[in-house]
Amino acid sequence: MNICDIPKGFRFAGIASGLKSSGKLDLGLICSDAPATCAGVFTQNQVVAAPIAVTKPRIAS
């Protein structure tokens, strides 16, 4: 990705948090400098992981 391709008003970060044994980047963060609109698509699986339980109501609001 070229620095010119980065959307204005967003910041990005990535680290190797240890999830991958290879030591490659495995955790990312995208931050909007201003309030932003978002959307999500979720499966209808009955097993709901904690990140989904937190994210789904936030996207709905």
Biotite code that builds the C-alpha atoms (Angstrom):
import biotite.structure as struc

atoms = struc.array([
    struc.Atom([0.000, 0.000, 0.000], chain_id="A", res_id=1, res_name="MET", atom_name="CA", element="C"),
    struc.Atom([1.285, 3.376, -0.990], chain_id="A", res_id=2, res_name="ASN", atom_name="CA", element="C"),
    struc.Atom([1.020, 6.202, 1.586], chain_id="A", res_id=3, res_name="ILE", atom_name="CA", element="C"),
    struc.Atom([-1.190, 8.014, -0.958], chain_id="A", res_id=4, res_name="CYS", atom_name="CA", element="C"),
    struc.Atom([-3.712, 5.142, -0.817], chain_id="A", res_id=5, res_name="ASP", atom_name="CA", element="C"),
    struc.Atom([-4.491, 5.617, 2.890], chain_id="A", res_id=6, res_name="ILE", atom_name="CA", element="C"),
    struc.Atom([-7.928, 7.201, 3.387], chain_id="A", res_id=7, res_name="PRO", atom_name="CA", element="C"),
    struc.Atom([-7.777, 10.649, 4.986], chain_id="A", res_id=8, res_name="LYS", atom_name="CA", element="C"),
    struc.Atom([-9.142, 10.794, 8.533], chain_id="A", res_id=9, res_name="GLY", atom_name="CA", element="C"),
    struc.Atom([-8.178, 7.213, 9.464], chain_id="A", res_id=10, res_name="PHE", atom_name="CA", element="C"),
    struc.Atom([-5.232, 5.783, 11.334], chain_id="A", res_id=11, res_name="ARG", atom_name="CA", element="C"),
    struc.Atom([-4.001, 2.206, 11.141], chain_id="A", res_id=12, res_name="PHE", atom_name="CA", element="C"),
    struc.Atom([-1.738, 0.032, 13.272], chain_id="A", res_id=13, res_name="ALA", atom_name="CA", element="C"),
    struc.Atom([-0.633, -3.590, 13.238], chain_id="A", res_id=14, res_name="GLY", atom_name="CA", element="C"),
    struc.Atom([1.425, -5.665, 15.643], chain_id="A", res_id=15, res_name="ILE", atom_name="CA", element="C"),
    struc.Atom([2.632, -9.205, 16.111], chain_id="A", res_id=16, res_name="ALA", atom_name="CA", element="C"),
    struc.Atom([0.673, -10.093, 19.240], chain_id="A", res_id=17, res_name="SER", atom_name="CA", element="C"),
    struc.Atom([1.741, -13.736, 19.328], chain_id="A", res_id=18, res_name="GLY", atom_name="CA", element="C"),
    struc.Atom([-1.391, -15.273, 17.785], chain_id="A", res_id=19, res_name="LEU", atom_name="CA", element="C"),
    struc.Atom([0.697, -16.550, 14.859], chain_id="A", res_id=20, res_name="LYS", atom_name="CA", element="C"),
    struc.Atom([3.706, -18.679, 15.685], chain_id="A", res_id=21, res_name="SER", atom_name="CA", element="C"),
    struc.Atom([5.463, -17.208, 12.630], chain_id="A", res_id=22, res_name="SER", atom_name="CA", element="C"),
    struc.Atom([5.831, -13.833, 14.354], chain_id="A", res_id=23, res_name="GLY", atom_name="CA", element="C"),
    struc.Atom([3.982, -12.071, 11.497], chain_id="A", res_id=24, res_name="LYS", atom_name="CA", element="C"),
    struc.Atom([1.535, -9.222, 12.088], chain_id="A", res_id=25, res_name="LEU", atom_name="CA", element="C"),
    struc.Atom([-1.648, -10.743, 13.468], chain_id="A", res_id=26, res_name="ASP", atom_name="CA", element="C"),
    struc.Atom([-3.610, -7.946, 15.135], chain_id="A", res_id=27, res_name="LEU", atom_name="CA", element="C"),
    struc.Atom([-4.822, -4.776, 13.463], chain_id="A", res_id=28, res_name="GLY", atom_name="CA", element="C"),
    struc.Atom([-6.568, -1.587, 14.495], chain_id="A", res_id=29, res_name="LEU", atom_name="CA", element="C"),
    struc.Atom([-8.374, 0.957, 12.324], chain_id="A", res_id=30, res_name="ILE", atom_name="CA", element="C"),
    struc.Atom([-9.334, 4.233, 13.973], chain_id="A", res_id=31, res_name="CYS", atom_name="CA", element="C"),
    struc.Atom([-11.487, 7.013, 12.541], chain_id="A", res_id=32, res_name="SER", atom_name="CA", element="C"),
    struc.Atom([-10.532, 10.519, 13.634], chain_id="A", res_id=33, res_name="ASP", atom_name="CA", element="C"),
    struc.Atom([-14.187, 11.597, 13.324], chain_id="A", res_id=34, res_name="ALA", atom_name="CA", element="C"),
    struc.Atom([-17.507, 9.832, 13.923], chain_id="A", res_id=35, res_name="PRO", atom_name="CA", element="C"),
    struc.Atom([-17.973, 7.310, 11.120], chain_id="A", res_id=36, res_name="ALA", atom_name="CA", element="C"),
    struc.Atom([-20.716, 5.171, 9.649], chain_id="A", res_id=37, res_name="THR", atom_name="CA", element="C"),
    struc.Atom([-20.182, 1.431, 9.715], chain_id="A", res_id=38, res_name="CYS", atom_name="CA", element="C"),
    struc.Atom([-21.887, -1.755, 8.586], chain_id="A", res_id=39, res_name="ALA", atom_name="CA", element="C"),
    struc.Atom([-21.564, -5.411, 9.445], chain_id="A", res_id=40, res_name="GLY", atom_name="CA", element="C"),
    struc.Atom([-22.655, -8.802, 8.192], chain_id="A", res_id=41, res_name="VAL", atom_name="CA", element="C"),
    struc.Atom([-23.084, -11.579, 10.741], chain_id="A", res_id=42, res_name="PHE", atom_name="CA", element="C"),
    struc.Atom([-23.819, -15.281, 10.486], chain_id="A", res_id=43, res_name="THR", atom_name="CA", element="C"),
    struc.Atom([-26.890, -16.735, 12.151], chain_id="A", res_id=44, res_name="GLN", atom_name="CA", element="C"),
    struc.Atom([-24.829, -19.255, 14.121], chain_id="A", res_id=45, res_name="ASN", atom_name="CA", element="C"),
    struc.Atom([-26.247, -19.879, 17.614], chain_id="A", res_id=46, res_name="GLN", atom_name="CA", element="C"),
    struc.Atom([-22.762, -19.737, 19.130], chain_id="A", res_id=47, res_name="VAL", atom_name="CA", element="C"),
    struc.Atom([-21.922, -16.047, 19.616], chain_id="A", res_id=48, res_name="VAL", atom_name="CA", element="C"),
    struc.Atom([-18.353, -15.036, 20.445], chain_id="A", res_id=49, res_name="ALA", atom_name="CA", element="C"),
    struc.Atom([-17.747, -12.099, 22.793], chain_id="A", res_id=50, res_name="ALA", atom_name="CA", element="C"),
    struc.Atom([-16.560, -9.702, 20.037], chain_id="A", res_id=51, res_name="PRO", atom_name="CA", element="C"),
    struc.Atom([-19.799, -10.314, 18.120], chain_id="A", res_id=52, res_name="ILE", atom_name="CA", element="C"),
    struc.Atom([-21.920, -9.816, 21.251], chain_id="A", res_id=53, res_name="ALA", atom_name="CA", element="C"),
    struc.Atom([-20.274, -6.404, 21.710], chain_id="A", res_id=54, res_name="VAL", atom_name="CA", element="C"),
    struc.Atom([-20.140, -5.331, 18.051], chain_id="A", res_id=55, res_name="THR", atom_name="CA", element="C"),
    struc.Atom([-23.596, -6.313, 16.802], chain_id="A", res_id=56, res_name="LYS", atom_name="CA", element="C"),
    struc.Atom([-25.613, -3.979, 19.070], chain_id="A", res_id=57, res_name="PRO", atom_name="CA", element="C"),
    struc.Atom([-23.160, -1.126, 18.481], chain_id="A", res_id=58, res_name="ARG", atom_name="CA", element="C"),
    struc.Atom([-23.543, -1.399, 14.709], chain_id="A", res_id=59, res_name="ILE", atom_name="CA", element="C"),
    struc.Atom([-27.340, -1.535, 15.058], chain_id="A", res_id=60, res_name="ALA", atom_name="CA", element="C"),
    struc.Atom([-27.339, 1.754, 16.977], chain_id="A", res_id=61, res_name="SER", atom_name="CA", element="C"),
])
